[in-house]
Each structure stands twice: as structure tokens, then as C-alpha cells.
Amino acid sequence: MVLVACIIAAEAQVKCNLNKAYAWFTVSIPGTQMVDDNGNRIPPVPQVSRFIYLDWKGMNKPVIETVYYNNIAFTATVEKADNNTVTVGKAFDNEKEIVIKAKKGYTFWKLELQPVIDKPQDPAGCKNIVIKLKLAGKVCSYKIPAGETQLYSLPRY
């Protein structure tokens, strides 16, 4: 009886239509040092850009409820990638191009993330990322197992 109940419960859960998700971020620090009225240096605030690629089943646009980074809410702007092979950027440590490829029958969708609360973001990588999606009228959760990876970014001036 317990085995039958477990099988029925497993089938009742919503499938996310998600093969895999890849989380990336870049950190930029303004190049010009700001000073206050007394000539004291003001520490620069790192500008963090975060985005996720979803390897999504089919061609229908995913409906993103919220994305959480360490339980901090982010909103997502969703746009379809041009190809099933995407050059994400360059690796932070060795500047080699990073290329990802969608599974057959799947499409890449890019989520551009913005924090719900406007405050400086932590410039360190996050390992606890949860995406809440809406599918067939039900909410589905997907935790990105690898966390996010930092990409190389050019200096900003």
C-alpha cells in the first residue's frame, strides 16, 4: 500500500519541463574613485549582473513566478535564445569561451534577473538558487544544483 501511495504521489507532482538550468554572474567595479565633500574616498559598490539559461522542453515561453538567491527574491525578464548552442561568455579564471548546448527537443531561454529589493548585491557566487515556475496552472520548483558561476567581465570606467 505504501509503495502504491508513493508512486501515485510521484505521478501527481508537476513536471517542470526543465532539463537543466545554468546560472551565471558578472561583477563590475567602477574605475573612477569617488570622494566625499571632505576628500575621503568612498568605497566603490560592485555592480552585479545575474542571468540564467533554461534548457526548456518545447517552444512555449516558460512562466517564471520568482527566482530566489539565498531566499532573496529576484524578478526575471524572459527571452528566447537565438540558437540551441549559446556562447555564454568567458570563464573568470582562464578567459576561455564557455559554450552550452540544449538537449534535443529543448530550447534555451535566458532569464535576466533584477532584485526585488533595491540594495547592493553580494558579489560572491550563490549556491542556493531556486526557480519557481508556473506550468499547467501549478507552481513547480527547480533548484540549480551547481549554483552560479562567475564570468570574466571587462573593466568599466
C-alpha positions in Angstrom: 0.0 0.0 0.0 2.8 2.4 0.9 4.6 1.7 -2.4 1.4 2.4 -4.4 0.8 5.6 -2.5 4.4 6.8 -3.2 4.0 6.0 -7.0 0.7 7.9 -7.2 2.2 10.9 -5.3 5.2 10.9 -7.6 3.0 11.0 -10.6 0.8 13.8 -9.2 3.8 16.2 -8.9 4.2 18.8 -11.6 6.9 18.2 -14.2 9.0 21.3 -14.7 9.7 20.8 -18.4 13.2 21.8 -17.4 16.2 19.6 -18.4 18.8 21.9 -16.8 19.4 25.4 -15.7 22.8 27.3 -15.8 23.3 30.3 -13.5 26.0 33.0 -14.3 27.0 36.3 -13.0 29.5 39.2 -13.7 30.9 41.7 -11.3 32.0 45.2 -12.4 33.6 47.8 -10.2 33.5 51.5 -11.4 37.1 52.6 -12.3 36.9 56.2 -11.0 37.3 56.6 -7.3 34.6 58.8 -5.8 35.3 61.1 -2.8 33.0 62.9 -0.4 33.0 66.7 0.4 35.9 66.2 2.8 38.1 64.4 0.2 37.6 61.0 1.9 37.4 58.0 -0.5 34.0 56.4 -0.9 34.4 52.6 -1.4 33.0 51.6 -4.8 29.8 49.5 -4.9 30.3 46.4 -7.1 27.7 46.1 -9.9 26.5 42.5 -10.1 24.6 41.2 -13.2 22.9 37.8 -12.9 21.3 35.7 -15.5 20.2 32.1 -16.0 19.8 29.9 -19.1 17.0 27.3 -19.0 17.2 24.2 -21.2 13.4 24.2 -21.6 11.3 21.4 -23.3 9.4 22.7 -26.3 9.0 26.2 -27.8 6.5 27.7 -25.3 7.8 30.5 -23.2 8.3 29.5 -19.5 6.3 31.4 -17.0 8.6 32.5 -14.1 7.0 33.3 -10.8 10.2 34.2 -8.9 13.8 33.3 -8.6 15.4 33.1 -5.2 19.1 33.6 -4.4 19.7 32.6 -0.7 16.0 33.3 -0.1 16.3 36.8 -1.7 13.7 37.3 -4.4 14.5 38.3 -7.9 12.2 39.1 -10.9 13.1 37.7 -14.3 12.8 39.0 -17.8 12.5 36.0 -20.1 13.7 36.0 -23.7 14.3 33.2 -26.2 17.9 32.5 -27.2 18.6 32.6 -30.9 20.2 29.2 -31.1 20.3 25.8 -29.3 24.0 26.4 -28.8 24.9 29.5 -26.8 28.2 31.2 -26.1 27.7 32.5 -22.5 30.9 34.4 -22.1 34.4 33.8 -20.8 35.5 31.9 -17.8 36.6 34.1 -14.9 39.8 32.2 -14.2 41.2 31.5 -17.6 39.1 33.6 -20.1 38.2 30.6 -22.2 34.8 30.8 -24.1 32.0 28.9 -22.4 29.5 27.2 -24.7 26.4 25.4 -23.7 24.1 23.2 -25.9 20.4 22.5 -25.4 19.2 18.9 -25.3 17.5 17.6 -28.4 13.8 18.8 -28.4 14.7 21.6 -25.9 15.1 25.3 -26.3 17.3 27.8 -24.4 15.6 30.7 -22.6 17.6 33.5 -20.9 16.4 34.9 -17.6 17.8 38.4 -16.9 17.4 38.9 -13.2 16.7 42.0 -11.1 16.5 42.0 -7.3 13.0 42.9 -5.9 14.6 45.0 -3.2 17.0 47.7 -4.5 20.2 47.2 -2.4 23.7 46.3 -3.3 24.1 42.6 -4.1 26.7 40.2 -2.7 29.5 39.9 -5.4 30.1 36.3 -4.4 28.6 33.3 -6.2 25.5 31.8 -4.8 25.0 28.1 -4.3 21.3 28.2 -3.2 19.2 29.2 -6.3 15.6 28.2 -6.6 13.4 28.9 -9.6 9.6 29.0 -9.2 7.8 28.3 -12.5 4.2 28.1 -13.3 3.2 25.2 -15.5 -0.4 24.0 -16.2 -1.7 26.2 -13.5 0.5 24.8 -10.8 3.8 26.1 -9.3 6.9 24.0 -9.9 10.3 24.5 -8.1 13.7 23.8 -9.6 16.9 24.1 -7.5 20.1 24.7 -9.6 22.4 22.0 -8.2 25.7 23.7 -9.2 24.9 27.2 -8.1 26.2 30.0 -10.2 29.5 30.6 -12.0 31.3 34.0 -12.3 32.2 35.1 -15.8 35.0 37.4 -16.9 34.0 41.0 -17.5 35.8 43.9 -18.9 36.8 46.8 -16.6 34.4 49.7 -16.5 35.4 53.3 -16.4 
